[in-house]
């Protein structure tokens, strides 16, 4: 079974909810940053093809670019005033964009 980008993004969201969200590091005992959550998600679901990972990253990056001034996932995640709720909202937008692209 090939995992869709929307599934990978949803699993990344689940990782942040369950494990916690952090800034400035990929992974720590307290949780994951947004990029780290995508990495963790890819390890928990069956990502059969590299393109699943690339698609999820591309869609998330495009969503961030369209909804902020940031140009990268890391730059957006690590902005000093970023909040967990903003991260969840951005992931929801990216999941919706991925589902629309998959339809």
Order of alpha helices (4+ residues) and beta strands (2+ residues): alpha-beta-beta-alpha-alpha-alpha-alpha
